Amino acid sequence: MSIFKQLEKAAEGDSIPLEEAIAALPWNDAGLLPAIAQQHDSGEVLMLAWMNEAALRETLATGRVCYWSRSRQSLWRKGESSGQVQRLVELRFDCDGDTILCRVDQTGPACHTGRRDCFYLKVDGDRVVIDKAPLIDPEELYGK
């Protein structure tokens, strides 16, 4: 039985060693887990990215959120090129251990489009509506 299954019946306040939890994480075939970034004080969902074990450990060690870039095949320290960093406030695993929740303090926009979050495409009936404007021109963020 997985440690996460065992934890379903644990009492509030019970705990296990972090290393035991990390060892039990069900990484996918690429060695990744989805990681949701949520603004810690408002609850706003900012983005979804991916973490491998190295990104998770760096995030926990530094307090600055680090992801795995599937397109670049390298660690991606959020804000390293844009300056729009995510400071980790709290990290959680979901009940199965197959999703990471990073409660963060986001500096500026979280999305590469310059928008506050990546979820600006709203389904409205038979249309998809852009419901947020960029806060900053992406060319200013990335110099493109």
C-alpha positions in Angstrom: 0.0 0.0 0.0 1.4 3.4 -0.9 2.2 5.9 1.8 -0.4 8.3 0.3 -3.1 5.6 0.7 -2.0 5.1 4.3 -2.2 8.8 5.0 -5.9 8.9 4.0 -6.7 7.5 7.4 -4.2 9.5 9.4 -5.4 12.0 11.9 -4.9 15.8 11.6 -1.5 16.6 12.9 0.1 13.3 12.1 3.2 13.5 10.0 5.8 11.5 8.0 9.3 12.4 7.0 9.5 14.5 3.9 12.1 12.1 2.4 9.6 9.3 2.7 6.9 11.3 0.9 9.3 12.3 -1.9 10.4 8.7 -2.3 6.8 7.6 -2.7 5.8 10.2 -5.3 4.4 8.6 -8.5 6.5 10.4 -11.1 5.2 9.8 -14.7 7.3 8.0 -17.4 9.2 11.3 -18.0 10.0 11.6 -14.3 7.5 14.5 -13.9 4.5 15.6 -11.8 2.1 18.4 -12.6 2.6 21.5 -10.3 -0.1 24.1 -9.9 1.0 27.6 -8.8 -1.6 29.4 -6.7 -1.4 32.9 -5.2 -1.2 32.2 -1.5 -3.3 35.1 -0.2 -6.1 35.3 -2.9 -6.3 31.6 -3.9 -6.0 32.7 -7.6 -4.7 29.8 -9.8 -1.8 31.2 -11.7 -0.4 28.4 -13.9 0.3 24.7 -14.3 3.8 23.5 -15.0 5.9 20.4 -14.4 8.4 19.4 -11.7 10.9 16.6 -11.6 12.6 15.6 -8.4 15.5 18.0 -8.9 13.1 21.0 -9.4 11.1 19.9 -6.3 14.2 19.7 -4.2 15.6 23.0 -5.4 12.2 24.7 -4.7 12.2 23.3 -1.2 15.8 24.2 -0.6 15.7 27.8 -2.0 12.2 29.0 -1.5 12.1 30.1 -5.1 9.9 28.0 -7.4 11.7 25.9 -10.0 10.0 23.8 -12.7 11.1 21.4 -15.4 10.8 22.9 -18.9 9.6 20.2 -21.2 10.4 22.3 -24.3 14.0 23.2 -23.2 14.6 19.9 -21.3 16.1 21.8 -18.4 15.3 23.3 -15.0 13.3 26.5 -15.3 13.6 28.9 -12.4 10.5 30.9 -12.6 11.4 34.5 -13.4 15.0 33.9 -14.4 14.5 35.7 -17.7 11.5 37.9 -17.0 12.1 38.8 -13.4 8.6 37.7 -12.5 9.6 35.3 -9.7 7.5 33.0 -7.5 8.5 32.8 -3.9 7.3 29.6 -2.2 5.0 30.2 0.7 3.8 26.6 1.1 4.0 23.3 -0.8 1.4 20.6 -0.7 0.9 17.2 -2.3 -2.6 16.1 -3.3 -4.2 13.0 -1.7 -2.6 10.6 -4.3 0.7 12.3 -4.3 0.4 12.8 -8.1 0.0 16.6 -8.1 2.0 19.3 -6.4 0.5 22.6 -5.2 2.8 25.5 -4.8 1.2 28.3 -2.8 3.3 31.3 -3.9 3.8 35.0 -3.7 3.9 35.9 -7.4 5.8 39.0 -8.6 4.0 40.5 -11.5 2.5 38.4 -14.3 2.8 34.6 -14.1 2.0 34.0 -17.8 4.6 34.3 -20.6 1.9 36.4 -22.4 2.3 39.1 -19.8 -1.1 38.3 -18.1 -1.5 37.7 -14.4 -2.3 34.1 -14.9 -2.3 31.5 -17.7 -6.1 30.9 -17.6 -7.4 33.9 -19.7 -9.2 31.8 -22.3 -12.7 31.5 -21.0 -15.3 29.1 -22.6 -18.5 31.0 -22.9 -21.2 28.8 -24.7 -19.8 28.1 -28.2 -17.0 30.7 -28.0 -13.7 31.0 -26.3 -13.3 34.5 -25.0 -10.0 36.3 -24.0 -11.0 37.7 -20.6 -7.8 39.3 -19.4 -5.4 41.8 -21.0 -1.7 41.6 -20.6 -0.3 43.5 -17.6 3.1 43.9 -19.4 4.0 43.5 -23.0 5.9 40.2 -23.4 8.6 42.0 -25.4 9.3 44.0 -22.3 9.5 40.9 -20.2 11.7 38.8 -22.5 13.2 41.3 -24.9 11.9 39.5 -27.9 
